[in-house]
Amino acid sequence: MEKYSIKKRDLVTVIESPVDFISVDHEKCVGCTDCVIICGMDLWKIRDGKAVLKPDYKKFCTECASCYTVCGYDAIEFTFPPAGYGIVYERG
């Protein structure tokens, strides 16, 4: 059986937003890792017991809002990027 290596980040086209559209309230974050687990693009990590976005998240976020949805502590704030920025759907 052949193994295939798929680079998820190569599958999306994103026009990088000039502004942040996801933020974390570290006072509310308990470091549960739900955002890390749910993110299909691996844009989250835990540092010092708190969730943080990787610096390049605006280049690869698919705007699914799963991180926002699964956060049971209301620590993640999500809005869509400004008009003209964000995920570009090329197929389907």
MOPAC internal coordinates of N, CA, C and O (Angstrom, degrees):
PM7 1SCF
backbone

  N    0.0000 0     0.00 0     0.00 0    0    0    0
  C    1.4411 1     0.00 0     0.00 0    1    0    0
  C    1.5376 1   108.60 1     0.00 0    2    1    0
  O    1.2310 1   120.95 1   -49.71 1    3    2    1
  N    1.3258 1   115.79 1   130.29 1    3    2    1
  C    1.4558 1   120.53 1   179.64 1    5    3    2
  C    1.5190 1   110.69 1   -81.90 1    6    5    3
  O    1.2310 1   121.05 1   -35.45 1    7    6    5
  N    1.3222 1   115.60 1   144.55 1    7    6    5
  C    1.4539 1   120.90 1   174.14 1    9    7    6
  C    1.5172 1   108.47 1   -99.94 1   10    9    7
  O    1.2310 1   121.10 1   -43.31 1   11   10    9
  N    1.3076 1   115.51 1   136.69 1   11   10    9
  C    1.4484 1   120.92 1   177.82 1   13   11   10
  C    1.5162 1   108.83 1  -112.36 1   14   13   11
  O    1.2310 1   121.05 1   -41.18 1   15   14   13
  N    1.2901 1   115.59 1   138.82 1   15   14   13
  C    1.4498 1   121.04 1   177.89 1   17   15   14
  C    1.5253 1   107.80 1  -110.19 1   18   17   15
  O    1.2310 1   121.14 1   -66.52 1   19   18   17
  N    1.3167 1   115.42 1   113.48 1   19   18   17
  C    1.4585 1   120.73 1   179.94 1   21   19   18
  C    1.5182 1   108.27 1  -106.60 1   22   21   19
  O    1.2310 1   120.86 1   -53.95 1   23   22   21
  N    1.3078 1   115.96 1   126.05 1   23   22   21
  C    1.4524 1   121.27 1   176.18 1   25   23   22
  C    1.5200 1   107.31 1   -95.24 1   26   25   23
  O    1.2310 1   121.05 1   -78.03 1   27   26   25
  N    1.3270 1   115.60 1   101.97 1   27   26   25
  C    1.4618 1   120.90 1  -175.15 1   29   27   26
  C    1.5204 1   112.84 1   -54.98 1   30   29   27
  O    1.2310 1   120.48 1   141.88 1   31   30   29
  N    1.2962 1   116.68 1   -38.12 1   31   30   29
  C    1.4627 1   120.13 1  -176.64 1   33   31   30
  C    1.5302 1   111.89 1   -66.77 1   34   33   31
  O    1.2310 1   120.07 1   157.40 1   35   34   33
  N    1.3228 1   117.46 1   -22.60 1   35   34   33
  C    1.4583 1   120.59 1   176.94 1   37   35   34
  C    1.5292 1   112.20 1   -78.42 1   38   37   35
  O    1.2310 1   120.19 1   168.40 1   39   38   37
  N    1.3151 1   117.25 1   -11.60 1   39   38   37
  C    1.4614 1   121.41 1  -176.64 1   41   39   38
  C    1.5236 1   113.75 1   -89.60 1   42   41   39
  O    1.2310 1   120.13 1   170.30 1   43   42   41
  N    1.3273 1   117.36 1    -9.70 1   43   42   41
  C    1.4588 1   119.59 1  -177.40 1   45   43   42
  C    1.5207 1   111.06 1  -116.24 1   46   45   43
  O    1.2310 1   121.88 1   -30.95 1   47   46   45
  N    1.3200 1   114.01 1   149.05 1   47   46   45
  C    1.4581 1   121.18 1   172.14 1   49   47   46
  C    1.5147 1   106.89 1  -116.34 1   50   49   47
  O    1.2310 1   120.85 1   -56.17 1   51   50   49
  N    1.3102 1   115.97 1   123.83 1   51   50   49
  C    1.4617 1   121.35 1  -178.25 1   53   51   50
  C    1.5259 1   108.41 1  -131.54 1   54   53   51
  O    1.2310 1   121.31 1   -46.93 1   55   54   53
  N    1.3131 1   115.09 1   133.07 1   55   54   53
  C    1.4598 1   120.26 1   170.71 1   57   55   54
  C    1.5227 1   105.21 1   -90.87 1   58   57   55
  O    1.2310 1   121.24 1   -70.00 1   59   58   57
  N    1.3193 1   115.22 1   110.00 1   59   58   57
  C    1.4679 1   120.81 1  -171.07 1   61   59   58
  C    1.5274 1   112.00 1   -60.58 1   62   61   59
  O    1.2310 1   121.27 1   -52.21 1   63   62   61
  N    1.3136 1   115.17 1   127.79 1   63   62   61
  C    1.4557 1   122.14 1   179.11 1   65   63   62
  C    1.5284 1   110.75 1   -68.37 1   66   65   63
  O    1.2310 1   120.33 1   -38.81 1   67   66   65
  N    1.3262 1   116.97 1   141.19 1   67   66   65
  C    1.4613 1   119.05 1   177.09 1   69   67   66
  C    1.5312 1   112.85 1   -78.06 1   70   69   67
  O    1.2310 1   120.57 1   170.68 1   71   70   69
  N    1.3240 1   116.52 1    -9.32 1   71   70   69
  C    1.4679 1   120.86 1  -178.89 1   73   71   70
  C    1.5259 1   110.09 1  -128.73 1   74   73   71
  O    1.2310 1   121.04 1   -23.92 1   75   74   73
  N    1.3266 1   115.61 1   156.08 1   75   74   73
  C    1.4633 1   120.34 1   174.28 1   77   75   74
  C    1.5183 1   109.37 1   -69.53 1   78   77   75
  O    1.2310 1   120.83 1   -39.64 1   79   78   77
  N    1.3246 1   116.02 1   140.36 1   79   78   77
  C    1.4579 1   119.87 1   177.37 1   81   79   78
  C    1.5261 1   112.55 1  -126.99 1   82   81   79
  O    1.2310 1   120.91 1  -178.50 1   83   82   81
  N    1.3192 1   115.86 1     1.50 1   83   82   81
  C    1.4634 1   121.90 1   172.47 1   85   83   82
  C    1.5246 1   106.98 1  -131.64 1   86   85   83
  O    1.2310 1   120.80 1   -43.69 1   87   86   85
  N    1.3156 1   116.08 1   136.31 1   87   86   85
  C    1.4575 1   119.65 1   177.04 1   89   87   86
  C    1.5240 1   109.49 1  -141.37 1   90   89   87
  O    1.2310 1   121.29 1   -18.34 1   91   90   89
  N    1.3263 1   115.14 1   161.66 1   91   90   89
  C    1.4588 1   121.86 1  -179.27 1   93   91   90
  C    1.5219 1   108.60 1  -124.05 1   94   93   91
  O    1.2310 1   120.98 1   -49.12 1   95   94   93
  N    1.3165 1   115.74 1   130.88 1   95   94   93
  C    1.4601 1   121.50 1   172.92 1   97   95   94
  C    1.5231 1   106.47 1   -91.08 1   98   97   95
  O    1.2310 1   120.68 1   -77.12 1   99   98   97
  N    1.3214 1   116.30 1   102.88 1   99   98   97
  C    1.4661 1   120.14 1  -175.10 1  101   99   98
  C    1.5254 1   113.40 1   -70.39 1  102  101   99
  O    1.2310 1   120.30 1   167.27 1  103  102  101
  N    1.3180 1   117.04 1   -12.73 1  103  102  101
  C    1.4693 1   120.15 1   173.61 1  105  103  102
  C    1.5372 1   110.32 1   -71.85 1  106  105  103
  O    1.2310 1   120.78 1   148.48 1  107  106  105
  N    1.3243 1   116.11 1   -31.52 1  107  106  105
  C    1.4673 1   121.09 1  -179.12 1  109  107  106
  C    1.5218 1   112.92 1   -92.60 1  110  109  107
  O    1.2310 1   119.82 1   153.68 1  111  110  109
  N    1.3251 1   117.95 1   -26.32 1  111  110  109
  C    1.4652 1   121.97 1  -175.42 1  113  111  110
  C    1.5269 1   110.71 1   -68.44 1  114  113  111
  O    1.2310 1   121.39 1   -48.50 1  115  114  113
  N    1.3429 1   114.95 1   131.50 1  115  114  113
  C    1.4661 1   120.25 1   178.48 1  117  115  114
  C    1.5318 1   111.87 1  -108.97 1  118  117  115
  O    1.2310 1   120.40 1  -176.64 1  119  118  117
  N    1.3233 1   116.85 1     3.36 1  119  118  117
  C    1.4651 1   120.12 1   178.72 1  121  119  118
  C    1.5108 1   114.02 1    71.47 1  122  121  119
  O    1.2310 1   120.15 1  -145.88 1  123  122  121
  N    1.3191 1   117.32 1    34.12 1  123  122  121
  C    1.4750 1   121.85 1  -175.38 1  125  123  122
  C    1.5340 1   113.13 1   -70.47 1  126  125  123
  O    1.2310 1   119.42 1   161.50 1  127  126  125
  N    1.3050 1   118.71 1   -18.50 1  127  126  125
  C    1.4768 1   127.29 1   179.75 1  129  127  126
  C    1.5296 1   114.68 1    76.86 1  130  129  127
  O    1.2310 1   119.18 1  -174.34 1  131  130  129
  N    1.3128 1   119.16 1     5.66 1  131  130  129
  C    1.4700 1   119.87 1   179.55 1  133  131  130
  C    1.5297 1   111.68 1   -59.31 1  134  133  131
  O    1.2310 1   119.83 1   139.83 1  135  134  133
  N    1.3171 1   117.92 1   -40.17 1  135  134  133
  C    1.4662 1   121.05 1   179.48 1  137  135  134
  C    1.5300 1   110.80 1   -66.25 1  138  137  135
  O    1.2310 1   120.48 1   142.77 1  139  138  137
  N    1.3090 1   116.69 1   -37.23 1  139  138  137
  C    1.4718 1   121.31 1   178.52 1  141  139  138
  C    1.5265 1   109.90 1   -63.58 1  142  141  139
  O    1.2310 1   120.83 1   135.81 1  143  142  141
  N    1.3124 1   116.03 1   -44.19 1  143  142  141
  C    1.4622 1   121.85 1  -177.06 1  145  143  142
  C    1.5247 1   111.86 1   -68.59 1  146  145  143
  O    1.2310 1   119.93 1   138.10 1  147  146  145
  N    1.3307 1   117.74 1   -41.90 1  147  146  145
  C    1.4666 1   120.89 1  -172.35 1  149  147  146
  C    1.5250 1   114.06 1   -80.11 1  150  149  147
  O    1.2310 1   119.78 1   155.78 1  151  150  149
  N    1.3225 1   118.02 1   -24.22 1  151  150  149
  C    1.4676 1   120.24 1  -173.87 1  153  151  150
  C    1.5297 1   111.51 1   -69.92 1  154  153  151
  O    1.2310 1   121.06 1   -64.59 1  155  154  153
  N    1.3229 1   115.57 1   115.41 1  155  154  153
  C    1.4599 1   121.25 1  -179.26 1  157  155  154
  C    1.5173 1   113.98 1   -69.83 1  158  157  155
  O    1.2310 1   120.21 1   163.26 1  159  158  157
  N    1.3193 1   117.21 1   -16.74 1  159  158  157
  C    1.4558 1   121.30 1  -179.02 1  161  159  158
  C    1.5286 1   112.49 1  -104.90 1  162  161  159
  O    1.2310 1   120.20 1  -173.98 1  163  162  161
  N    1.3197 1   117.22 1     6.02 1  163  162  161
  C    1.4746 1   122.56 1   177.83 1  165  163  162
  C    1.5227 1   112.11 1    55.31 1  166  165  163
  O    1.2310 1   120.39 1  -129.94 1  167  166  165
  N    1.3219 1   116.86 1    50.06 1  167  166  165
  C    1.4555 1   121.45 1  -176.11 1  169  167  166
  C    1.5236 1   113.76 1   -96.20 1  170  169  167
  O    1.2310 1   120.28 1   175.83 1  171  170  169
  N    1.3207 1   117.07 1    -4.17 1  171  170  169
  C    1.4663 1   121.67 1  -177.42 1  173  171  170
  C    1.5131 1   111.05 1  -112.86 1  174  173  171
  O    1.2310 1   121.18 1   -27.58 1  175  174  173
  N    1.3320 1   115.34 1   152.42 1  175  174  173
  C    1.4586 1   121.54 1   171.03 1  177  175  174
  C    1.5249 1   107.47 1  -148.24 1  178  177  175
  O    1.2310 1   120.69 1   -15.00 1  179  178  177
  N    1.3125 1   116.29 1   165.00 1  179  178  177
  C    1.4551 1   121.64 1   176.67 1  181  179  178
  C    1.5232 1   107.30 1  -106.38 1  182  181  179
  O    1.2310 1   121.10 1   -53.45 1  183  182  181
  N    1.3110 1   115.50 1   126.55 1  183  182  181
  C    1.4584 1   120.95 1   177.42 1  185  183  182
  C    1.5295 1   107.31 1  -131.22 1  186  185  183
  O    1.2310 1   121.32 1   -52.69 1  187  186  185
  N    1.3098 1   115.08 1   127.31 1  187  186  185
  C    1.4705 1   120.90 1  -179.20 1  189  187  186
  C    1.5235 1   111.94 1    53.25 1  190  189  187
  O    1.2310 1   120.77 1  -142.52 1  191  190  189
  N    1.3262 1   116.14 1    37.48 1  191  190  189
  C    1.4557 1   121.35 1   176.35 1  193  191  190
  C    1.5121 1   115.65 1    77.79 1  194  193  191
  O    1.2310 1   119.94 1  -168.55 1  195  194  193
  N    1.3258 1   117.72 1    11.45 1  195  194  193
  C    1.4677 1   121.81 1  -179.61 1  197  195  194
  C    1.5215 1   110.43 1  -131.23 1  198  197  195
  O    1.2310 1   120.75 1   -29.83 1  199  198  197
  N    1.3243 1   116.18 1   150.17 1  199  198  197
  C    1.4647 1   121.42 1   178.16 1  201  199  198
  C    1.5192 1   110.02 1   -75.05 1  202  201  199
  O    1.2310 1   121.07 1   -44.17 1  203  202  201
  N    1.3165 1   115.55 1   135.83 1  203  202  201
  C    1.4615 1   121.23 1   174.48 1  205  203  202
  C    1.5217 1   108.97 1  -137.31 1  206  205  203
  O    1.2310 1   121.17 1   -34.31 1  207  206  205
  N    1.3157 1   115.36 1   145.69 1  207  206  205
  C    1.4592 1   121.24 1   175.63 1  209  207  206
  C    1.5142 1   109.15 1   -82.44 1  210  209  207
  O    1.2310 1   121.12 1   -34.85 1  211  210  209
  N    1.3030 1   115.47 1   145.15 1  211  210  209
  C    1.4595 1   119.14 1   173.69 1  213  211  210
  C    1.5279 1   108.30 1   -68.32 1  214  213  211
  O    1.2310 1   120.17 1   -33.56 1  215  214  213
  N    1.3214 1   117.28 1   146.44 1  215  214  213
  C    1.4674 1   120.44 1  -174.72 1  217  215  214
  C    1.5275 1   114.94 1   -57.25 1  218  217  215
  O    1.2310 1   119.98 1   152.87 1  219  218  217
  N    1.3253 1   117.64 1   -27.13 1  219  218  217
  C    1.4687 1   120.69 1  -177.32 1  221  219  218
  C    1.5307 1   113.21 1   -95.23 1  222  221  219
  O    1.2310 1   119.65 1  -161.33 1  223  222  221
  N    1.3298 1   118.28 1    18.67 1  223  222  221
  C    1.4653 1   120.08 1  -174.26 1  225  223  222
  C    1.5283 1   112.98 1   -58.05 1  226  225  223
  O    1.2310 1   119.45 1   147.04 1  227  226  225
  N    1.3220 1   118.66 1   -32.96 1  227  226  225
  C    1.4670 1   120.69 1  -177.90 1  229  227  226
  C    1.5234 1   112.65 1   -67.98 1  230  229  227
  O    1.2310 1   119.86 1   163.83 1  231  230  229
  N    1.3181 1   117.87 1   -16.17 1  231  230  229
  C    1.4656 1   121.89 1   178.12 1  233  231  230
  C    1.5248 1   112.58 1   -84.86 1  234  233  231
  O    1.2310 1   120.12 1   160.94 1  235  234  233
  N    1.3505 1   117.37 1   -19.06 1  235  234  233
  C    1.4567 1   119.34 1  -170.66 1  237  235  234
  C    1.5262 1   115.26 1  -131.37 1  238  237  235
  O    1.2310 1   119.15 1   173.10 1  239  238  237
  N    1.3112 1   119.22 1    -6.90 1  239  238  237
  C    1.4671 1   121.36 1  -178.14 1  241  239  238
  C    1.5224 1   110.05 1   -64.71 1  242  241  239
  O    1.2310 1   120.67 1   -48.87 1  243  242  241
  N    1.3331 1   116.33 1   131.13 1  243  242  241
  C    1.4609 1   121.15 1   179.16 1  245  243  242
  C    1.5325 1   112.09 1   -93.24 1  246  245  243
  O    1.2310 1   120.63 1  -173.25 1  247  246  245
  N    1.3164 1   116.40 1     6.75 1  247  246  245
  C    1.4662 1   122.95 1   175.80 1  249  247  246
  C    1.5276 1   113.31 1    59.57 1  250  249  247
  O    1.2310 1   120.71 1  -146.90 1  251  250  249
  N    1.3108 1   116.24 1    33.10 1  251  250  249
  C    1.4672 1   119.60 1  -179.58 1  253  251  250
  C    1.5260 1   111.82 1   -77.58 1  254  253  251
  O    1.2310 1   120.36 1   159.41 1  255  254  253
  N    1.3245 1   116.92 1   -20.59 1  255  254  253
  C    1.4665 1   124.18 1   179.47 1  257  255  254
  C    1.5287 1   112.96 1    65.38 1  258  257  255
  O    1.2310 1   120.00 1  -161.14 1  259  258  257
  N    1.3172 1   117.61 1    18.86 1  259  258  257
  C    1.4681 1   120.22 1   177.78 1  261  259  258
  C    1.5218 1   111.31 1   -61.83 1  262  261  259
  O    1.2310 1   120.32 1   141.45 1  263  262  261
  N    1.3232 1   116.99 1   -38.55 1  263  262  261
  C    1.4630 1   120.54 1   179.64 1  265  263  262
  C    1.5294 1   110.22 1   -60.14 1  266  265  263
  O    1.2310 1   120.62 1   135.52 1  267  266  265
  N    1.2985 1   116.42 1   -44.48 1  267  266  265
  C    1.4645 1   122.79 1   178.39 1  269  267  266
  C    1.5273 1   110.70 1   -63.86 1  270  269  267
  O    1.2310 1   120.99 1   137.56 1  271  270  269
  N    1.3231 1   115.71 1   -42.44 1  271  270  269
  C    1.4590 1   121.61 1  -176.36 1  273  271  270
  C    1.5238 1   112.37 1   -66.66 1  274  273  271
  O    1.2310 1   120.11 1   138.95 1  275  274  273
  N    1.3397 1   117.40 1   -41.05 1  275  274  273
  C    1.4695 1   119.50 1  -175.38 1  277  275  274
  C    1.5224 1   113.79 1   -84.43 1  278  277  275
  O    1.2310 1   119.97 1   168.67 1  279  278  277
  N    1.3160 1   117.67 1   -11.33 1  279  278  277
  C    1.4659 1   119.14 1  -178.01 1  281  279  278
  C    1.5259 1   109.95 1   -72.65 1  282  281  279
  O    1.2310 1   121.36 1   -73.84 1  283  282  281
  N    1.3027 1   115.01 1   106.16 1  283  282  281
  C    1.4632 1   121.19 1  -178.83 1  285  283  282
  C    1.5180 1   113.62 1   -79.74 1  286  285  283
  O    1.2310 1   119.98 1  -178.99 1  287  286  285
  N    1.3024 1   117.64 1     1.01 1  287  286  285
  C    1.4636 1   121.98 1  -176.92 1  289  287  286
  C    1.5252 1   112.61 1  -114.63 1  290  289  287
  O    1.2310 1   120.58 1  -172.32 1  291  290  289
  N    1.3357 1   116.50 1     7.68 1  291  290  289
  C    1.4720 1   122.45 1  -178.97 1  293  291  290
  C    1.5214 1   112.02 1    53.39 1  294  293  291
  O    1.2310 1   120.74 1  -144.86 1  295  294  293
  N    1.3185 1   116.18 1    35.14 1  295  294  293
  C    1.4597 1   120.61 1  -178.60 1  297  295  294
  C    1.5227 1   112.68 1   -89.24 1  298  297  295
  O    1.2310 1   120.15 1   162.66 1  299  298  297
  N    1.3291 1   117.33 1   -17.34 1  299  298  297
  C    1.4577 1   121.08 1  -177.35 1  301  299  298
  C    1.5197 1   109.82 1  -106.46 1  302  301  299
  O    1.2310 1   121.57 1   -51.65 1  303  302  301
  N    1.3140 1   114.61 1   128.35 1  303  302  301
  C    1.4634 1   121.58 1   175.39 1  305  303  302
  C    1.5221 1   107.64 1  -108.37 1  306  305  303
  O    1.2310 1   120.56 1   -51.44 1  307  306  305
  N    1.3293 1   116.53 1   128.56 1  307  306  305
  C    1.4637 1   121.91 1  -177.99 1  309  307  306
  C    1.5178 1   109.82 1  -128.58 1  310  309  307
  O    1.2310 1   121.19 1   -48.10 1  311  310  309
  N    1.3253 1   115.33 1   131.90 1  311  310  309
  C    1.4594 1   122.10 1   168.92 1  313  311  310
  C    1.5232 1   106.00 1  -135.23 1  314  313  311
  O    1.2310 1   120.20 1   -19.04 1  315  314  313
  N    1.2969 1   117.22 1   160.96 1  315  314  313
  C    1.4549 1   119.43 1   178.05 1  317  315  314
  C    1.5252 1   109.64 1   -77.84 1  318  317  315
  O    1.2310 1   120.29 1   -27.04 1  319  318  317
  N    1.3289 1   117.05 1   152.96 1  319  318  317
  C    1.4660 1   119.72 1   175.61 1  321  319  318
  C    1.5278 1   110.34 1   -62.12 1  322  321  319
  O    1.2310 1   120.16 1   -17.15 1  323  322  321
  N    1.3253 1   117.29 1   162.85 1  323  322  321
  C    1.4652 1   119.57 1   178.03 1  325  323  322
  C    1.5287 1   111.50 1   -60.68 1  326  325  323
  O    1.2310 1   120.81 1   -20.82 1  327  326  325
  N    1.3078 1   116.06 1   159.18 1  327  326  325
  C    1.4679 1   121.51 1   179.07 1  329  327  326
  C    1.5201 1   110.16 1   -54.41 1  330  329  327
  O    1.2310 1   121.47 1   -43.79 1  331  330  329
  N    1.3252 1   114.79 1   136.21 1  331  330  329
  C    1.4588 1   120.69 1   179.37 1  333  331  330
  C    1.5158 1   113.76 1    92.46 1  334  333  331
  O    1.2310 1   120.24 1   176.87 1  335  334  333
  N    1.3356 1   117.14 1    -3.13 1  335  334  333
  C    1.4655 1   121.82 1  -179.82 1  337  335  334
  C    1.5150 1   109.35 1  -126.03 1  338  337  335
  O    1.2310 1   120.95 1   -19.08 1  339  338  337
  N    1.3198 1   115.80 1   160.92 1  339  338  337
  C    1.4525 1   121.57 1   176.36 1  341  339  338
  C    1.5143 1   112.25 1   108.02 1  342  341  339
  O    1.2310 1   121.35 1    20.18 1  343  342  341
  N    1.3119 1   115.02 1  -159.82 1  343  342  341
  C    1.4593 1   122.62 1  -174.44 1  345  343  342
  C    1.5326 1   110.31 1   -64.90 1  346  345  343
  O    1.2310 1   121.05 1   -40.24 1  347  346  345
  N    1.3214 1   115.59 1   139.76 1  347  346  345
  C    1.4634 1   122.33 1   177.00 1  349  347  346
  C    1.5315 1   106.56 1  -114.57 1  350  349  347
  O    1.2310 1   120.81 1   -60.64 1  351  350  349
  N    1.3348 1   116.06 1   119.36 1  351  350  349
  C    1.4508 1   119.82 1   179.42 1  353  351  350
  C    1.5192 1   108.87 1   -88.24 1  354  353  351
  O    1.2310 1   120.96 1   -65.10 1  355  354  353
  N    1.3220 1   115.77 1   114.90 1  355  354  353
  C    1.4561 1   121.69 1  -176.94 1  357  355  354
  C    1.5200 1   112.77 1  -104.75 1  358  357  355
  O    1.2310 1   120.45 1   162.39 1  359  358  357
  N    1.3144 1   116.75 1   -17.61 1  359  358  357
  C    1.4705 1   120.68 1  -175.78 1  361  359  358
  C    1.5109 1   109.30 1  -133.37 1  362  361  359
  O    1.2310 1   121.35 1   -24.67 1  363  362  361
  N    1.3149 1   115.02 1   155.33 1  363  362  361
  C    1.4580 1   120.40 1   171.38 1  365  363  362
  C    1.4771 1   116.10 1    81.88 1  366  365  363
  O    1.2310 1   120.10 1   180.00 1  367  366  365

